[in-house]
Amino acid sequence: MSRYISAESKPQRPRLSTQIRAKLTRTLARFMAGTRPGNHMPQQLDSARILVIRPDHLGDMLFTGPAMRWLRHSLPRAHIALAIGPWGKPALPGLAETYDELIEIPFPAFERGNPSSALTRWSLLWHWGRKLRTDQYDAALVLRPDHWWGAMLARLADIPLRLGFATEQTSPWLTLALPLGREHAVVSNLRLTAALLQESISPDPPQHPLDFHLSPRDLGEADKLLFDIFGVDNFHPLVIIHPGAGAAVKLWQPEKWRQIAQWLADMGVRVLVSGGPDETALTRSVAAAPSGNVVDIGGQTSFATLAALMQRADVVLGPDSGPLHLAVAVGTPTVHLYGPADPLLFGPWGDASRHVVVMSEWDCAPCGKLDWNDPAAHACVKDIPVNKVKTVTERLLSISR
């Protein structure tokens, strides 16, 4: 089946003022960066001070774990500082014991809600550049390929070795820029780490898996919640549906999730519908299936408790989102719905027989466009058939059983 988007429904080109601002930023970058020096590889890498810059949200934070674990294992005596946005903190158990210092920076353009002003962005850059300069780092890894702000921050902090990817936004600020291939984000992170370590690598999920540390307390809270909900110690088979995602164009219709929930309940499967505090209307709608086996827990769990619940589940379903990657990290089979995002770059990092992508059948998917002006016209995910999701879910349930 093929689907096309009409010219009228395509997103508008960026406004001229936006294009001009982007061009001025790139010009300023080249002017301020000046001549790019050599690599400045530290002579004693095993005792170096290394800054890792990761501004993103939960899914990308989890994708950082394999590289951070390899870096820590290779350089046990190095001082590794991790700079993240405060929104990334719930994912830190996925990077447990990989860093010595945590630096919280409110990276502009990554905050949810109203974006910060240009004045705020430049003021923050100047402030944090001066602050980090006093820490005298030997090397910086800018893990997000297009993060010019982070690359510029490393330059203003006078970090002699600055590694990132050769994109138009970041290259002027880097001392070593790797070519960016069409590869999974985990592979990119590992490849950049390999460049710092001056080693070769053939990354794959079995050797460099996702992970999320679950404490006995997390597991105990999950088990108590399951007993309180279902009144039994044996709550299997259990499926968690997480219908929310960070971008509206990634969402499936609530009524389709409701059909899946009712179908599972009719087979005797217990179903939890999970979501964050701002997704309670969505989870309530999905859990409206007329069955006592479908329970809404939207907004009622921490990220760590949700991880423990997912570890207890037989299968987790949802669109492309951080919580679905969390389910992969705790080892539970998953079904991921994809449309605009490219699963080759941002798909589940794990065994493809246990972590299955259900891709939109539209010819234009994946387009990589997550910020369309009219999400209703960008319906590639919404067009995924219910029966296709049922088929994959049923197979994964049989594996779990």
C-alpha positions, 0 to 999 in steps of 0.5 A: 500500500502506498500513501502520498502527501499532497503538496498543500499538506507539506510543511512550509519552508522555513521563514526567510528570517530563520534561514538568515539566522542560521546562515549568520550563526554558521558565519559567526562560527567560522569567524570565531573558530579561526584556523582549526588546530591539530588533534591535540591528543592527550599524551596520557589518555588514561588519566585525562579529563574528558567532557562528554556532551549529551543534550538530548532527552531520554531515548538518546540518553539511553543510546549513550550508555554503550559508549559510556560503558566502553569509555569507562572500561577502557579508561578506569583512571580518567576523570569523565564528566557528563554534561546533560540537560536536567530533562535527561536525569531520569535516564541516568541509571542507563549510564550507571557507574560510567562517569565521575561528575555530572554537569546539568546545563539547560541546553537551549532548544532542548527544553520542552515548551516555549524556546529560549530567546537568542539572548538567553542562548548566547548568555548561557553559552558565554557563562558555561564556556567560562565556567568549564574553562576553569576545569581544564578538560583535555578532550570533549566528545560532542555526541549529537551530530548537529549540536553546534551549541555544544561544539562551540561550548567546548571551543569556548572552554578551551578544550584542546581536543574536540571530537564530533561529526563533520556537519555544517553546524559543528565542524568549525568548532571541532579539532577532529570531525568524523564523517557522519554515516547513515547508521544507528545513533548507538553506532555513532556514539561508539565510533566517536568513542573509538576515535578518542581511544584510537581503537577500531570497533565493529559495534553490535547489540550483543557486545554493546547492549543497552542497559538500565540499572534496576534497584531492589527498591524499584522492583519492589515498588513495581511488584507492589503496584502490580499486586495492588492493581490485580490482586494476585502474585502471578500477573502474567501474561502482562502487556504494557501499552505506552501510547505517548511520544515526544512528537505528535507526528509519531502517535497512533490513534487512541482508538486503535490502541484501545482496540489492541487493549481490548483484544489482549484483554479478551485473550486473558492478558492483563494490560497496563497503559502507561504515560507521563504526567502530561499524557494522562488524557491519552492514557485514560482514552486508551484504557477506556476499553470495557475490561477490568484487565485494562488499567490506566497508570498514566502519570502514576510512576517514576521513570525507574518504577516504569522501567521495573514494570516493563521488566516484569512485562511480557511485551511492551507496545508503543510508538517510537519513544524513550520509554520503548527504548527503556523496555529494550534496555530492561530486556523485554520484547517490544513492538515499535511503531515508526513513520517519520523517524528512521528506524535504521538511525533511531530504532530499537538497539537489540535482537530484531526477533525480539524488538520488532519495528512496525513501519508505516507503509507510506512511500515517503516514510521515513522522512525525518520530519518531526516538526510539521506545521499540520500533524493531522496531514502527516498521518503515516503512523496513524495509517498503520493497520491494527491487524499488523500490530496484532500479528507481531504482538501475538508472536512475541507473546508466544515467545514470552510464554 
